[in-house]
């Protein structure tokens, strides 16, 4: 789904520069006109979603152009840009209902924020957003792939480290698809206890189990005609995987306690930070389900592999959190920006977002500085030692569950109860440890 923009400017260099900024920054179709007269001719060929126009132009000015098309009954939002910044121009723009008034030379981010307002008003999807600001080769290629797969109804497997924006990619695919007016349902498979997952996904009939006093539709039915995201698909129990495979192949489900199947029309997207191919080899994930999900794979690059996007992401978050916290932030100084560029960002875009939100909250002078950044970025604690290794003796005859419980116990002991460090030692998700501990307590 594309946002169509009519760009009007008599300065060829400014026209080309603004056009390239829009094209590189999002899913925008940009039509150019070098005069008010040419812009009116473009309107005869079809209405854009947004007009971005200069004010002072030879012949028909931007003011006259806007007034002419509004008299024709065209309700097209517009952004005004000018190199003069005269008070009467700003007053005119406000009276005519301009989305924004930009004084040349303006920051690209200022224009993109104005476009974002129009996008929100029209209910259309456009880039950039918090995960995909930037113009690195990796992120531009990903944007193209997202748009391509959105036009189909194929299953998509979304891969990426924690914090890279896997759910955001899934939402973009949904919002750019023909299903965008229907539900988007996201399910975190790692967050639902195994004994509840089947009823949550597939629903149940009255009397299916103790406490089932009324029938209830599951999350798959809730996504009917729309899109279902199965986040952390690698944590789905093996026992449920054949039922999910049937949904993908037959578009049918059977509620718990039901004798009849129900038809559903749902597009399934799956996301994970795990290596599903390896899980298939280890017998932890069904091969047939993996192949059915892996029709198209999108891999989101970690932030450390696209560090050239950090400055633009920084500006995005500074603008976002400045609005949210109602603070005037003019930018970030060179020293603080260098610190952000040199960090490895293990938490990816989510970590960068958290760091800059904290900086906005703490800042007192309108310019983000080194003092506003968290200590671990500025000067890592030299006394901090890596988590110790774990050596475990496993007696013969222990079951797999007993071995796993022993490994978790030893890892927690070695890290003095730090579950996050224990998870790193074992190479598992932290939620896996939480879930195993909770399950053992129930038993």
C-alpha positions in Angstrom: 0.0 0.0 0.0 1.6 3.3 -1.1 1.2 6.9 0.0 1.0 9.1 -3.1 2.6 12.5 -2.7 2.5 15.5 -5.1 5.7 17.5 -4.6 5.7 21.1 -6.0 8.9 23.3 -6.1 10.4 25.6 -8.7 13.9 25.0 -7.4 15.2 21.9 -9.3 17.9 21.1 -6.7 15.4 21.4 -3.8 12.8 19.4 -5.7 15.2 16.5 -6.4 16.6 16.5 -2.9 13.2 16.4 -1.3 12.0 13.8 -3.7 15.0 11.5 -2.9 14.4 12.0 0.8 10.9 10.8 0.5 11.6 7.9 -1.8 14.5 6.5 0.3 12.6 6.9 3.6 9.4 5.1 3.0 6.8 3.5 0.8 5.9 6.7 -1.0 5.0 7.3 -4.6 6.3 10.9 -5.4 5.1 12.9 -8.4 7.0 16.1 -9.1 5.8 19.4 -10.5 8.0 22.5 -11.0 5.2 25.1 -10.9 1.7 25.7 -9.6 0.3 25.3 -13.1 2.0 22.0 -13.6 0.7 20.8 -10.3 -2.9 21.6 -11.3 -2.4 19.6 -14.4 -1.2 16.6 -12.3 -4.3 16.9 -10.2 -6.4 16.4 -13.4 -4.8 13.0 -13.7 -5.7 11.9 -10.2 -5.7 13.0 -6.6 -2.7 12.4 -4.4 -2.9 11.6 -0.7 -0.7 14.6 0.2 0.6 17.8 -1.4 4.0 19.2 -0.4 4.4 22.6 -1.9 6.7 25.6 -2.0 5.1 29.0 -1.3 7.0 31.5 -3.4 7.2 30.4 -7.0 7.1 32.3 -10.3 3.7 32.5 -12.0 1.2 30.6 -9.8 2.4 30.6 -6.2 1.9 27.8 -3.8 -0.8 29.8 -2.0 -2.8 30.3 -5.2 -2.3 26.6 -6.2 -3.7 25.4 -2.8 -6.6 27.8 -3.0 -7.4 26.7 -6.6 -7.6 23.0 -5.8 -9.5 23.6 -2.6 -12.1 25.6 -4.6 -12.5 22.6 -6.8 -13.7 20.7 -3.7 -10.6 18.6 -3.3 -9.9 17.9 0.4 -6.2 17.0 0.0 -3.9 17.6 3.1 -0.9 19.8 2.3 2.5 20.7 3.8 4.0 24.1 3.1 7.7 24.7 2.7 9.4 28.1 2.2 12.8 29.7 2.3 11.5 33.1 3.4 9.7 32.3 6.7 7.5 35.4 6.6 4.8 35.7 9.3 2.0 36.2 6.8 2.9 32.9 5.0 2.7 31.0 8.3 -0.6 32.7 9.2 -2.0 31.8 5.7 -0.9 28.2 6.1 -2.6 27.9 9.4 -5.9 29.4 8.2 -5.9 27.1 5.2 -5.4 24.0 7.4 -1.8 23.0 6.5 -0.5 19.9 8.2 2.9 21.6 8.8 4.9 24.7 7.8 8.6 24.0 7.1 11.3 26.6 6.8 14.0 25.8 4.3 16.5 24.3 4.8 14.6 21.8 7.0 15.6 18.5 8.5 14.4 15.5 6.6 12.9 14.1 9.8 10.7 17.2 10.1 9.1 16.5 6.7 8.8 12.8 7.5 7.0 13.5 10.7 4.5 15.7 8.8 4.0 12.8 6.3 3.4 10.5 9.3 0.5 12.7 10.5 -1.1 12.3 7.1 -0.5 8.6 7.1 -2.2 8.3 10.5 -5.2 10.4 9.3 -5.6 8.3 6.1 -5.1 5.0 7.9 -2.4 4.1 5.4 0.9 2.4 6.1 4.2 4.2 5.4 7.8 3.9 6.4 9.9 4.8 8.3 9.0 3.7 11.8 10.9 2.9 14.9 12.5 -0.3 13.6 13.1 0.6 10.0 14.3 4.2 9.9 17.5 4.3 8.0 18.8 3.9 4.5 21.4 1.1 4.8 21.4 -1.5 2.1 20.2 -4.2 4.5 17.2 -2.2 5.7 16.2 -1.0 2.2 16.3 -4.5 0.9 14.1 -5.6 3.8 11.6 -2.9 3.1 11.3 -4.1 -0.5 10.8 -7.7 0.6 8.1 -6.7 3.1 6.2 -4.9 0.4 6.5 -7.9 -2.0 5.4 -10.6 0.4 2.5 -8.4 1.7 0.9 -8.6 -1.8 0.6 -12.4 -1.5 -1.1 -14.7 1.0 1.9 -16.9 1.6 3.1 -18.0 5.0 6.2 -16.0 6.1 8.9 -17.0 8.6 10.4 -13.9 10.3 13.8 -14.4 11.8 15.8 -12.0 13.9 17.4 -11.4 17.3 15.3 -10.1 20.2 14.6 -6.4 19.9 15.0 -6.2 16.1 11.3 -5.7 15.4 9.9 -9.0 14.3 6.4 -8.2 15.4 6.6 -4.8 13.6 7.5 -6.6 10.4 4.5 -8.9 10.8 2.2 -5.8 11.3 3.6 -4.2 8.2 2.9 -7.3 6.2 -0.7 -7.3 7.5 -1.2 -3.5 7.0 0.1 -3.6 3.4 -2.0 -6.7 2.5 -5.6 -7.0 1.3 -6.5 -8.3 4.8 -5.6 -5.0 6.5 -9.2 -4.2 7.4 -9.5 -7.5 9.3 -8.0 -8.6 12.6 -4.3 -8.8 13.3 -3.8 -11.3 16.2 -0.3 -11.7 17.8 0.3 -14.8 20.0 3.5 -15.2 22.0 4.0 -18.9 22.1 6.6 -18.6 24.8 4.3 -16.7 27.2 1.4 -19.2 27.2 1.7 -22.2 29.6 1.9 -25.5 27.7 -1.2 -26.9 29.3 -3.3 -23.8 28.2 -1.9 -23.3 24.7 -4.3 -25.6 22.9 -7.4 -24.1 24.4 -6.0 -20.6 23.8 -5.3 -21.2 20.2 -8.1 -23.5 19.2 -10.9 -22.6 21.6 -13.2 -25.1 23.3 -16.8 -26.2 23.6 -18.8 -26.1 26.8 -18.0 -29.0 29.0 -14.7 -29.7 27.3 -12.9 -29.7 30.6 -13.6 -28.7 34.2 -14.5 -25.0 34.3 -15.5 -24.8 30.7 -19.0 -23.5 31.5 -19.4 -21.8 28.1 -18.0 -22.3 24.6 -15.1 -20.0 23.6 -13.5 -19.2 20.3 -9.7 -19.5 20.2 -7.2 -17.0 18.9 -7.0 -18.6 15.5 -10.8 -18.0 15.1 -10.3 -14.5 16.3 -7.9 -13.9 13.4 -10.4 -15.3 10.8 -10.2 -13.3 7.5 -7.1 -11.6 8.9 -3.6 -12.4 10.0 -2.2 -14.5 12.8 1.3 -14.0 14.1 2.8 -16.9 16.1 5.7 -15.2 17.8 8.4 -17.4 19.3 7.1 -20.3 17.2 10.1 -22.4 18.3 8.5 -22.7 21.8 5.3 -24.3 20.5 4.9 -27.8 22.0 5.4 -30.7 19.6 2.0 -32.1 20.5 0.3 -29.0 19.0 2.3 -28.8 15.9 0.3 -31.3 13.8 -2.9 -29.3 14.6 -1.3 -26.1 13.4 -0.1 -27.8 10.3 -3.7 -28.8 9.5 -4.7 -25.1 9.9 -2.1 -24.2 7.4 -2.9 -26.9 4.9 -6.7 -27.3 5.3 -7.8 -23.9 6.8 -9.8 -25.9 9.4 -9.8 -26.1 13.2 -11.4 -28.2 15.8 -12.1 -26.8 19.2 -11.4 -28.8 22.3 -14.4 -31.0 23.0 -15.9 -30.6 19.5 -16.8 -33.3 17.1 -16.9 -31.1 14.0 -14.3 -29.0 12.4 -14.8 -25.3 11.6 -13.5 -23.5 8.5 -11.2 -20.6 9.0 -9.5 -18.2 6.6 -6.4 -16.9 8.2 -2.9 -16.0 7.0 -0.2 -17.4 9.4 3.0 -15.5 10.0 5.7 -17.0 12.3 8.6 -15.4 14.1 11.5 -16.6 16.1 15.0 -15.8 17.3 15.9 -19.5 17.3 17.4 -21.7 14.7 14.4 -23.8 13.5 16.5 -25.9 11.1 18.7 -27.0 14.0 15.6 -27.7 16.1 14.3 -29.9 13.3 17.5 -31.9 13.3 17.3 -32.3 17.1 13.7 -33.5 16.9 12.3 -30.5 18.7 10.3 -29.1 15.8 8.4 -30.9 13.0 10.0 -30.9 9.7 6.8 -30.7 7.7 5.6 -27.7 9.7 8.9 -26.0 9.3 8.7 -26.4 5.5 5.1 -25.2 5.5 6.0 -22.1 7.5 9.2 -21.4 5.5 7.5 -20.5 2.2 9.2 -17.1 2.5 11.8 -16.1 5.0 12.6 -12.5 6.1 15.7 -12.0 8.2 15.9 -8.7 10.2 19.5 -7.6 10.5 20.8 -6.8 14.0 21.5 -3.2 14.7 25.3 -3.8 15.0 25.2 -4.8 11.3 23.6 -1.6 10.2 25.3 0.9 12.5 25.0 3.6 9.7 21.3 3.7 10.6 21.9 4.7 14.2 21.9 8.5 13.6 18.6 8.4 11.8 17.1 6.1 14.4 18.4 8.4 17.1 16.6 11.4 15.5 13.4 9.4 15.2 13.4 8.4 18.9 14.4 11.9 20.1 11.5 13.4 18.2 9.1 10.7 19.4 10.0 10.9 23.1 10.3 14.7 23.0 6.6 14.8 22.0 5.6 12.1 24.5 7.3 13.9 27.4 6.6 17.4 26.2 10.3 18.4 26.3 12.2 20.6 23.9 15.2 18.6 22.7 17.3 20.2 19.9 19.5 17.2 19.3 22.4 15.1 20.5 26.0 16.3 20.8 28.9 14.7 19.0 30.4 12.9 22.0 27.1 11.3 22.9 26.4 10.3 19.3 29.9 8.7 19.1 29.1 6.6 22.2 25.9 5.4 20.6 27.8 4.5 17.4 30.4 2.5 19.2 28.0 0.4 21.3 27.4 -3.1 20.2 23.6 -3.0 20.9 22.9 -6.6 22.0 19.3 -5.5 22.6 19.1 -4.0 19.1 16.6 -1.2 18.3 14.6 -1.9 21.5 17.7 -1.2 23.5 18.4 2.0 21.6 14.9 3.2 22.1 15.1 2.6 25.9 18.4 4.4 26.1 17.1 7.5 24.3 13.8 7.5 26.3 15.9 7.5 29.5 18.1 10.3 28.1 15.0 12.4 27.3 13.6 11.9 30.8 16.9 12.9 32.5 17.9 15.8 30.2 17.8 19.3 31.6 19.3 21.5 28.9 17.7 20.6 25.6 20.8 18.8 24.2 21.4 15.1 24.8 24.9 14.7 26.2 27.1 11.9 27.6 25.8 12.5 31.1 22.3 11.6 30.0 23.4 8.1 28.8 23.3 5.1 31.1 26.6 4.2 32.8 27.1 0.9 31.0 27.3 2.8 27.7 29.6 5.5 28.9 32.1 3.4 30.9 31.5 -0.3 31.4 32.3 -1.5 34.9 35.8 -3.0 34.8 35.0 -5.1 37.9 32.1 -6.8 36.1 33.2 -10.4 35.3 31.6 -12.7 32.8 29.4 -15.4 34.2 31.4 -18.5 35.2 31.3 -21.7 33.3 29.2 -24.6 34.6 30.5 -28.1 34.9 27.9 -30.8 35.6 28.3 -34.5 36.3 25.3 -36.4 35.0 24.7 -39.8 36.6 23.7 -42.6 34.3 20.0 -43.4 34.2 18.7 -39.8 34.6 15.8 -38.9 32.4 16.0 -36.0 30.0 13.8 -33.9 32.2 15.9 -34.6 35.2 19.1 -33.7 33.3 17.5 -30.4 32.2 16.4 -29.6 35.7 19.9 -30.3 37.0 21.5 -28.0 34.4 19.1 -25.2 35.3 19.8 -25.7 39.0 23.6 -25.6 38.5 23.4 -22.6 36.2 21.3 -20.7 38.7 23.7 -21.6 41.5 26.7 -20.5 39.4 25.1 -17.1 38.7 23.8 -16.7 42.2 20.2 -16.9 41.1 20.5 -14.5 38.1 18.0 -16.1 35.7 19.1 -13.9 32.7 22.8 -14.9 33.2 21.8 -18.6 33.7 19.8 -18.5 30.4 22.9 -17.1 28.6 25.1 -19.9 30.1 22.7 -22.6 28.9 22.0 -20.9 25.5 18.2 -20.8 26.1 15.6 -18.1 26.3 15.1 -16.7 29.8 11.4 -17.5 29.5 12.3 -21.2 29.3 13.8 -21.1 32.7 10.9 -19.2 34.2 8.5 -21.7 32.6 10.4 -24.7 33.9 10.6 -23.4 37.4 6.9 -22.6 37.5 6.0 -26.0 36.1 8.2 -27.8 38.8 6.4 -25.8 41.5 3.0 -26.9 40.2 4.2 -30.5 40.2 
